[in-house]
Amino acid sequence: VQLVESGGGLVQPGGSLRLSCQSSGFAFRDYDMAWYRQLPGKGRKFVAALTTTGGMPNYEDSVRGRFTISRDNAKSTLYLQMNNLKPDDTAVYYCHPLDSPYWGQGTQVTVSS
């Protein structure tokens, strides 16, 4: 199983980033998928989730209206469009198939002027 996150980087407050998670080695289309984020020394926290067919997106309150989760089952890829980024969004972002033990290596997002 491989989950490879990409698209992170340094961005100014108010800016945008699009994260991608390329998946392989498991039946991506059969899993609800989620994004989590983690600060140094802290546990991973839920950001957003999406069902197998791309319906019923669910967001953590602080990102609702700014982030959009989506997926392309044909490409086994999960996305997170992040707009109007804030310094509090700074973290390592991970994709995760729900109800599985699988995690990627994460991608760093830093929001700073």
C-alpha atoms as one frame of an Amber mdcrd trajectory, in Angstrom:
protein
   0.000   0.000   0.000   1.258   3.462  -0.903  -0.257   6.850  -0.176   1.844
   9.697  -1.552   0.797  13.211  -0.597   2.060  16.198  -2.569   1.294  19.849
  -3.204   2.323  21.326   0.115   4.592  24.319   0.491   4.985  27.819   1.843
   2.153  30.229   1.125   1.163  33.659   2.400  -2.026  34.154   4.421  -4.982
  34.341   2.074  -3.278  32.154  -0.488  -4.268  28.769  -1.903  -2.798  25.308
  -2.279  -4.073  22.063  -3.784  -2.960  18.869  -2.120  -3.003  15.521  -3.908
  -2.773  11.985  -2.565  -1.847   9.337  -5.117  -2.868   5.903  -3.858  -1.917
   2.362  -4.896  -1.929  -1.182  -3.563  -5.492  -1.211  -2.285  -9.017  -0.735
  -3.649  -9.159   3.056  -3.438 -12.705   3.233  -4.785 -13.986   1.030  -1.949
 -12.836   3.335   0.856 -14.233   6.530   2.269 -11.211   8.853   2.297 -10.108
  11.637   4.601  -7.502  14.309   5.168  -5.936  14.814   8.591  -3.333  17.291
   9.787  -0.757  17.262  12.558   1.198  19.911  14.409   4.611  19.084  15.935
   4.123  17.204  19.188   0.376  16.957  18.668  -1.946  14.209  17.509  -3.462
  14.041  14.056  -6.716  15.932  13.706  -9.535  15.429  11.234  -9.821  17.963
   8.412 -12.249  16.577   5.823 -13.733  13.315   4.562 -15.540  12.022   1.507
 -17.529   8.870   0.744 -16.556   6.306  -1.881 -18.606   7.991  -4.592 -17.548
  11.531  -3.730 -20.739  12.482  -1.969 -21.484  13.782   1.510 -18.285  15.750
   2.172 -17.669  16.440   5.830 -15.436  19.211   7.163 -13.926  20.286  10.428
 -15.556  23.551  11.473 -12.498  25.767  11.046 -11.998  24.784   7.386 -15.603
  24.598   6.210 -16.166  27.090   3.397 -12.434  27.393   2.671 -11.376  23.801
   1.892 -12.873  21.411  -0.665 -12.212  17.679  -0.653 -12.635  15.681  -3.853
 -11.541  12.425  -5.425 -10.928  10.802  -8.791 -11.519   7.064  -8.452 -10.204
   6.398 -11.970  -6.868   7.879 -10.909  -6.988   6.587  -7.299  -6.295  10.131
  -6.175  -7.673  12.270  -3.365  -7.499  16.068  -3.428  -7.806  18.933  -1.004
  -8.268  22.424  -2.408  -7.354  24.911   0.291  -8.307  28.569  -0.163  -7.973
  31.618   2.076  -5.266  29.883   4.063  -4.512  31.060   7.585  -1.420  30.645
   9.785  -3.415  28.200  11.937  -3.610  25.889   8.904   0.134  25.279   9.162
   0.650  21.535   9.683   1.658  18.298   8.025  -1.306  17.009   6.018  -2.013
  13.295   5.603  -4.516  11.343   3.552  -6.129   8.296   5.118  -8.524   5.610
   3.962 -11.075   5.479   6.771 -11.318   2.225   8.729  -7.846   1.190   7.565
  -4.380   1.248   9.123  -2.876   3.063   6.111  -1.233   6.501   6.217   0.978
   8.425   3.826   4.178  10.255   4.714   2.431  13.615   4.746   3.073  16.931
   3.052   4.048  20.105   4.915   1.859  23.183   4.572   3.236  26.412   6.003
   1.168  29.598   5.981   3.280  32.608   6.840   4.036  36.095   5.651
